[in-house]
Amino acid sequence: MKPILNLIILILLPPAIAEASVCEDLKSVTNQASDGFSSWKGSYDSDMEEYTALQRLPGASECVIDGDEEFPSYTCRWILGSENEMLTSYRSLVSQVTNCTNLFSRKPIIRAMPYTSRTTRYFSYKNEETTSIEERSVEFRIKIRSKSMTNLRNQENKNLVSITIERK
């Protein structure tokens, strides 16, 4: 299978080359949105209500397809070493995706949603942001997220960047 997206490209290649590669790779993913990513569904996890994605993005810690049949989504997550690396990767990916002319025929609508720090029963979150990128004339939306979290039980820290393609 063709590799789709590798965040290392974002760091190592000159911006023009990296941008072209990310745009081509995302086009491959968005082409699957119309049929709900059905050809990419692997085993079903009933606890999480999601499928393991058969098409995994290179370097991703995990890729899954949401079990919602009406509005399916495809998500890949990368665990990064530091908050700085996470924020740099997140901002770079947002910048590149918003300039993908092969995905959007017009300038896409971009909504940035920063979140304040919060604590749940098991996790403490900070530096959490989501950017939603869409255009009215296409059948998908792209969400890019950053999340820095600490497991309150074992004090383990994780810095995540994820990209989700949702069918509208």
PyMOL commands that set and color helices and strands:
alter all, ss='L'
color gray80, all
select helices_A, chain A and resi 7-12+15-30+33-35+38-40+83-98
alter helices_A, ss='H'
color red, helices_A
select strands_A, chain A and resi 41-45+50-53+62-66+73-80+109-115+118-119+123-134+140-151+157-167
alter strands_A, ss='S'
color yellow, strands_A
deselect
rebuild
show_as cartoon
